Amino acid sequence: MPSTVASTEAEMRAALPSWDRVAGNWNQFAGKIKERWGELTHDDLAIIDGHHQRLIGKIQEHYGIIHEQAEVQVAEWLKGLESADGG
């Protein structure tokens, strides 16, 4: 349903400042990403190198899910980071 995709896009836009923090501290967050998506390899993390869409693509590739599902997973993960930081 389009409203689900629209809300997902809105959530992602709201989470972008968090992604900027992830990208800026990629080495720190790469380990957390590996914990969340254990099928990603160290080579995958090197290719992703802080790029949001590359992460989504690698999640799709390794987990056999559609783009929107990968976006939701990343948005939820980012939301969890913000909650853990109290932000």
N, C-alpha and C positions, 0 to 999 in steps of 0.2 A: 504494500500500500504506500502511495507517495508520501503520506504524512510521516511514516516511519523513517524514510530516507531523509526527508526534510529535517526532522528532529535530530537525526544522526549528524547531518551536516552542520546544524546549529550547535550541537554539542562539540563537534570537532573545532569549529571556529572559536567557541568559548575556551577550548583547551589549548589553542595555539600558543599563548604565552608560556604554558608549561612545556610545550614541545621546543620552544626556543631555548628553554633552560636545559632540556635533554640534549639538544643538538650542541649547545655550547659546552656541555660537560659530558661529551659522548663516552669517553673512557669510563667514567664513573657509572653511567647509566647502562652501558652495554652489558655489564654483569647482571643487572636487574632484569634487562630484557631477556637475557639467556635463561634466567630463573623462570620467567613467565612463559617463554616460548622455547622450551628445551630442545626442540628439533632444529633450531637455528644453529648453524655451525659458527666457528670463529671466523671462517672465511666470509660467511654471510654478513656477520657483524662488521667486518672490514669493508665489504661492499656497501652496506647500508650507510656507514660513516655519518650518522646523524641525520640522514635524509628521511623524512616522514613517509613519503610515497614509496621509497625503496623498502622500508620496513613493512609496509602494508603488502607490497608485492611479494616479499619473501615469506610472509605469513601465509598468504594465499597459496604460494607454491608448495610449501612444506605441509600445510594442513588441508589442502584441497578444498578451500572454501572460496566463496565469491568475495569480490572486492568490498562490498558493503559490510559483510560479516567481519572481515579483517579490520575495517575502519572502526566498527563498533568495539571490537576487542581492544584496539589501541586507545580509543577514546575512554573506555572504562578503566584501562590501566592508568592513563594519565589522570583521570579523576581520582583514582586510588592514591596516586602520588600526592595530589593536592590535599586529600583528606589526611594522609599521614603527616604532611607538613603543617597541618592546621590552617591551610589556605584554601 
